[in-house]
Amino acid sequence: MAEETPKPKRRVRYKGTHPRKFEEKYKEHQPEKYPADVEKVVKSGKTPAGTHRSVMVKEVLEAIAPEPGQTGLDATLGYGGHARELLERLSPGGRLFALDVDPLEITKTEARLREAGFGEDRLVVRRMNFAGIPKMLGEAGGGFDFIFADLGVSSMQLDNPARGFTFKYEGPLDLRLNPERGQPASALLKKLSAEELEKILWRNADERFGVALAKAIFEKRDKLTTTTALANVIRKTLAARPLPPEPDEVNKSIQKTFQALRIEVNDEFSALEQFLRNLPVCLKSGGRAVVLTFHSGEDKRVMNAFLEGMQTGIYAALSEEKIEPGPQECYDNPRAKSAVLRWAVKA
């Protein structure tokens, strides 16, 4: 009996002329199949759904100065944009180690890079937190010529409502970079006092309405299971103030609150501080550390670690000023606006 030909899968159906929801944007999820459509999205200053636009690629490459035959580490693989550029420049004879904690995205990124021709001899992918980079020294031959970390959250995570990072669409209030570990933000909120929450909003995001927001969130904490529920509490709280802030400022407070909770849920500052302490141990003499940050809490820690290393003789040189994206990149990719790049060279 002849095998039945499988029926072609029907494309996603949606109302209107253009898809609105993340899961409806089937063309953007398949850039290799619909390159022209995806290019239109990119030219409009947006990031195609399910993808990520790497930030400050030119500046990162200049700071790292990768050479053929070197051994490098991309400590935050993400969508793989920086990694791909580095791999091209390490050939022949070089190797790139790449880490990520996200079990959902690391598999997709590794598959894309393997398809592009980067085998195990050139690219080693490991699922782990960058706080544990000393574990890689044995495989790397004792040290790295450069270590790069892009601390920003990837667009694939931000834009997918199911991951609970965005307040634009309803999704679970999760915020975990690794959804298989730890507790979601909704569970964390039920354990915090109003005072603890206020400290988190200030410490992790410099949120100036922290007192009022912490009180309101604490009172509603048992009902805050979705991203939109939390965003609505913030909007209502700020609208009730004697001098309500402008809509743009309200959105900033929502973004900062989500940022503060994300940092707390993932213990990001502790991981970053451990990573910065481990850098000198894992770099070869003359090796370069390059870090891309996206808010003041991250940048302050990186800057202080590099300055302290310079004063104690661990580093021989560092970036004198913070390096920021140019106006054209900020126009083309608004998510680059808050980026700051810093580098240091081991003595």
C-alpha positions as CSV (number, residue, x, y, z in Angstrom):
1,M,0.0,0.0,0.0
2,A,1.4,3.4,-1.1
3,E,2.3,5.8,1.7
4,E,-0.1,8.8,2.0
5,T,1.4,12.2,1.2
6,P,1.3,14.3,4.3
7,K,-1.0,17.3,4.0
8,P,0.8,20.6,3.8
9,K,0.5,22.5,7.1
10,R,-1.9,25.5,6.9
11,R,-0.4,28.9,7.6
12,V,-1.4,30.7,10.7
13,R,-4.7,32.5,10.4
14,Y,-5.2,36.0,11.7
15,K,-7.7,38.9,11.5
16,G,-7.0,41.9,9.3
17,T,-4.2,42.4,6.7
18,H,-1.2,42.1,9.0
19,P,-0.4,39.7,11.9
20,R,-0.4,41.4,15.3
21,K,0.4,38.6,17.8
22,F,3.8,37.0,18.2
23,E,2.7,33.6,17.2
24,E,0.9,34.9,14.1
25,K,4.0,36.3,12.5
26,Y,4.9,33.2,10.6
27,K,7.0,34.9,8.0
28,E,9.2,36.6,10.6
29,H,9.7,33.2,12.3
30,Q,11.1,31.9,9.1
31,P,13.6,34.5,7.8
32,E,15.3,32.1,5.5
33,K,12.0,31.4,3.7
34,Y,10.7,35.0,3.6
35,P,13.9,37.2,3.4
36,A,12.2,40.1,1.6
37,D,9.3,40.3,4.1
38,V,11.8,40.2,7.0
39,E,14.0,42.9,5.4
40,K,10.9,45.2,5.4
41,V,10.5,44.7,9.1
42,V,14.1,45.4,9.8
43,K,14.1,48.6,7.6
44,S,11.1,49.9,9.6
45,G,13.3,49.9,12.7
46,K,11.7,46.8,14.3
47,T,13.1,43.4,15.2
48,P,11.5,40.5,13.4
49,A,9.6,38.1,15.8
50,G,11.6,35.3,17.1
51,T,14.9,36.9,16.1
52,H,17.4,39.3,17.6
53,R,19.5,42.2,16.2
54,S,23.0,42.2,17.6
55,V,24.0,45.5,19.1
56,M,27.3,47.4,18.4
57,V,28.8,44.6,16.3
58,K,31.4,46.8,14.8
59,E,32.5,48.3,18.1
60,V,32.6,44.8,19.8
61,L,34.8,43.5,17.0
62,E,37.1,46.5,17.3
63,A,37.4,46.0,21.1
64,I,38.1,42.2,20.8
65,A,40.3,42.4,17.7
66,P,39.9,38.6,17.1
67,E,42.6,36.9,15.1
68,P,42.8,33.5,13.3
69,G,43.9,30.7,15.6
70,Q,42.7,32.3,18.8
71,T,40.5,30.7,21.5
72,G,37.6,32.9,22.6
73,L,34.5,32.8,24.8
74,D,31.1,34.2,24.0
75,A,29.6,34.0,27.5
76,T,26.1,35.0,26.4
77,L,25.4,33.3,23.1
78,G,21.8,34.5,22.7
79,Y,20.7,34.5,19.0
80,G,24.4,34.1,17.9
81,G,24.9,37.3,16.0
82,H,28.2,38.3,17.7
83,A,29.3,34.7,17.8
84,R,28.9,34.3,14.0
85,E,31.1,37.3,13.3
86,L,33.7,36.1,15.8
87,L,33.8,32.6,14.2
88,E,34.4,34.1,10.8
89,R,37.5,36.0,12.1
90,L,38.9,33.1,14.2
91,S,39.4,30.9,11.1
92,P,41.6,29.1,10.3
93,G,42.6,27.3,13.4
94,G,40.6,29.2,16.1
95,R,37.8,28.0,18.4
96,L,34.9,29.8,20.0
97,F,33.3,28.5,23.2
98,A,29.7,29.8,23.7
99,L,27.5,29.7,26.8
100,D,23.8,30.4,27.5
101,V,21.4,29.6,30.3
102,D,18.2,29.6,28.2
103,P,17.4,26.0,27.3
104,L,14.8,27.1,24.7
105,E,17.0,29.4,22.6
106,I,20.4,27.8,22.9
107,T,19.2,24.7,21.0
108,K,17.9,26.9,18.1
109,T,21.0,29.0,18.0
110,E,23.3,26.1,17.9
111,A,21.3,24.5,15.1
112,R,21.6,27.7,13.0
113,L,25.3,28.0,13.6
114,R,25.9,24.3,12.7
115,E,23.9,24.7,9.5
116,A,26.1,27.7,8.7
117,G,29.1,25.3,8.7
118,F,30.5,25.8,12.2
119,G,31.3,22.3,13.5
120,E,32.5,21.1,16.9
121,D,36.1,21.8,15.9
122,R,35.3,25.5,15.6
123,L,32.3,26.1,18.0
124,V,31.8,24.5,21.4
125,V,28.3,25.2,22.9
126,R,27.6,24.7,26.6
127,R,24.4,25.4,28.5
128,M,25.5,27.1,31.7
129,N,25.6,30.4,33.6
130,F,28.6,32.6,32.8
131,A,29.3,32.9,36.5
132,G,30.9,29.4,36.2
133,I,33.4,30.2,33.4
134,P,36.4,28.7,35.2
135,K,34.8,25.3,34.5
136,M,35.6,25.8,30.8
137,L,39.4,26.3,31.3
138,G,40.2,22.6,30.9
139,E,38.5,22.3,27.5
140,A,39.9,25.7,26.4
141,G,43.5,24.7,27.1
142,G,44.0,26.8,30.2
143,G,42.8,30.2,29.1
144,F,41.0,32.4,26.6
145,D,42.4,35.1,24.3
146,F,39.2,37.0,24.8
147,I,36.0,36.8,26.7
148,F,32.9,38.7,25.6
149,A,29.5,39.1,27.4
150,D,26.4,40.8,26.0
151,L,24.3,41.4,29.2
152,G,21.1,42.4,27.4
153,V,18.0,40.2,27.3
154,S,17.5,38.9,23.8
155,S,14.5,40.0,21.7
156,M,13.4,36.4,21.4
157,Q,12.7,36.5,25.1
158,L,11.3,40.0,25.3
159,D,8.9,39.6,22.4
160,N,7.4,36.2,23.1
161,P,4.4,36.6,25.5
162,A,4.8,33.0,26.7
163,R,8.1,33.8,28.3
164,G,6.6,36.5,30.5
165,F,9.0,39.3,29.8
166,T,6.8,41.7,27.9
167,F,3.8,43.7,29.2
168,K,2.5,44.6,25.7
169,Y,0.7,41.2,25.5
170,E,-0.7,39.0,28.2
171,G,1.4,36.2,29.4
172,P,2.5,34.5,32.6
173,L,4.4,36.8,35.0
174,D,7.5,34.7,34.8
175,L,10.7,36.6,33.8
176,R,13.1,33.6,34.2
177,L,15.9,33.3,31.7
178,N,15.9,29.6,32.4
179,P,12.3,28.6,32.9
180,E,13.4,25.2,34.3
181,R,15.0,26.7,37.4
182,G,14.0,29.0,40.2
183,Q,10.7,30.7,40.8
184,P,8.7,32.9,38.5
185,A,8.2,36.6,39.4
186,S,4.5,35.9,40.4
187,A,5.7,33.5,43.1
188,L,8.4,35.9,44.2
189,L,6.0,38.7,44.7
190,K,3.9,36.6,47.2
191,K,7.0,36.3,49.4
192,L,8.1,39.9,49.5
193,S,7.1,42.6,52.0
194,A,6.3,46.1,50.6
195,E,9.6,47.3,52.1
196,E,11.6,44.5,50.4
197,L,9.9,45.2,47.1
198,E,10.6,48.9,47.4
199,K,14.3,48.2,47.9
200,I,14.3,45.9,44.8
201,L,12.7,48.6,42.6
202,W,15.3,51.2,43.8
203,R,18.4,48.9,43.8
204,N,17.7,47.1,40.5
205,A,16.1,49.9,38.5
206,D,16.3,53.3,40.2
207,E,12.5,53.5,40.1
208,R,11.6,56.9,41.5
209,F,7.9,55.9,42.2
210,G,9.2,52.9,44.1
211,V,7.4,53.6,47.4
212,A,3.9,54.0,45.8
213,L,4.4,51.1,43.4
214,A,5.7,48.7,46.0
215,K,2.7,49.4,48.3
216,A,0.2,48.9,45.4
217,I,1.9,45.7,44.1
218,F,2.1,44.3,47.6
219,E,-1.6,44.8,48.2
220,K,-2.5,43.1,44.9
221,R,0.3,40.5,44.9
222,D,-2.1,37.5,45.1
223,K,-3.8,38.5,41.9
224,L,-0.6,39.3,39.9
225,T,-0.2,36.2,37.8
226,T,0.1,37.8,34.4
227,T,2.2,40.5,32.8
228,T,-0.7,42.7,31.9
229,A,-2.1,42.5,35.5
230,L,1.2,43.9,36.9
231,A,1.3,46.6,34.2
232,N,-2.3,47.7,34.9
233,V,-1.5,48.0,38.6
234,I,1.4,50.3,37.8
235,R,-0.7,52.4,35.4
236,K,-3.6,52.8,37.9
237,T,-1.2,53.7,40.8
238,L,0.6,56.4,38.8
239,A,-2.7,57.8,37.4
240,A,-4.0,58.3,40.9
241,R,-1.1,60.5,41.9
242,P,-1.8,64.3,42.4
243,L,0.4,65.0,39.4
244,P,0.1,62.0,37.1
245,P,3.2,61.4,35.0
246,E,3.1,61.5,31.2
247,P,2.3,58.3,29.3
248,D,6.0,57.9,28.3
249,E,7.1,58.1,31.9
250,V,4.4,55.6,32.9
251,N,5.8,53.1,30.3
252,K,9.3,53.7,31.7
253,S,8.1,52.8,35.2
254,I,6.5,49.6,33.9
255,Q,9.7,48.7,32.0
256,K,11.8,49.5,35.1
257,T,9.6,47.4,37.4
258,F,9.8,44.5,35.0
259,Q,13.6,45.0,34.8
260,A,13.9,45.1,38.6
261,L,11.9,41.9,39.1
262,R,13.8,40.1,36.3
263,I,17.1,40.9,37.9
264,E,15.9,39.6,41.2
265,V,14.3,36.5,39.8
266,N,17.5,35.5,38.0
267,D,19.9,36.8,40.6
268,E,21.6,38.7,37.8
269,F,23.8,41.0,39.8
270,S,25.4,38.2,41.8
271,A,26.1,36.2,38.7
272,L,27.6,39.3,37.0
273,E,29.8,40.1,40.0
274,Q,31.1,36.4,40.1
275,F,31.7,36.6,36.3
276,L,33.8,39.8,36.7
277,R,35.8,38.2,39.6
278,N,36.5,35.2,37.4
279,L,37.6,37.1,34.3
280,P,41.3,37.6,35.2
281,V,41.6,34.0,36.1
282,C,40.2,32.8,32.8
283,L,42.1,35.2,30.4
284,K,45.6,34.6,29.1
285,S,48.2,37.3,29.5
286,G,47.2,40.1,27.1
287,G,43.7,38.6,26.8
288,R,40.8,41.0,26.3
289,A,37.6,41.3,28.4
290,V,34.7,43.0,26.5
291,V,31.3,43.6,28.2
292,L,28.1,45.1,26.7
293,T,25.7,46.5,29.3
294,F,22.2,47.9,29.1
295,H,21.5,49.7,32.3
296,S,23.4,51.6,35.0
297,G,23.4,48.8,37.6
298,E,25.3,46.5,35.1
299,D,27.6,49.3,33.8
300,K,28.6,50.5,37.3
301,R,29.7,47.0,38.3
302,V,31.7,46.4,35.1
303,M,33.4,49.9,35.3
304,N,34.3,49.4,39.0
305,A,35.7,45.9,38.4
306,F,37.9,47.1,35.5
307,L,39.1,50.2,37.4
308,E,39.9,48.1,40.4
309,G,41.8,45.6,38.3
310,M,43.7,48.4,36.7
311,Q,44.7,49.8,40.1
312,T,45.9,46.4,41.4
313,G,47.8,45.6,38.2
314,I,45.5,42.8,37.0
315,Y,44.7,44.8,33.9
316,A,47.2,46.7,31.8
317,A,44.7,48.9,29.8
318,L,41.0,49.7,29.7
319,S,38.5,51.8,27.7
320,E,39.0,55.3,29.0
321,E,35.4,56.3,28.3
322,K,32.2,54.3,27.9
323,I,31.5,53.4,24.2
324,E,28.0,54.0,23.0
325,P,26.1,53.1,19.8
326,G,26.0,55.8,17.1
327,P,22.8,57.7,16.2
328,Q,22.2,55.7,13.0
329,E,22.2,52.4,15.0
330,C,19.9,53.8,17.6
331,Y,17.6,54.9,14.8
332,D,17.7,51.6,13.0
333,N,17.4,49.6,16.2
334,P,15.9,51.5,19.1
335,R,16.8,48.7,21.5
336,A,20.4,49.7,21.2
337,K,19.9,53.1,22.8
338,S,20.8,52.1,26.3
339,A,23.9,50.0,25.4
340,V,27.3,50.8,26.8
341,L,30.5,48.9,25.9
342,R,33.6,48.6,28.0
343,W,36.8,46.6,27.6
344,A,40.0,45.8,29.6
345,V,43.2,44.0,28.7
346,K,44.9,41.6,31.2
347,A,48.4,42.5,32.2
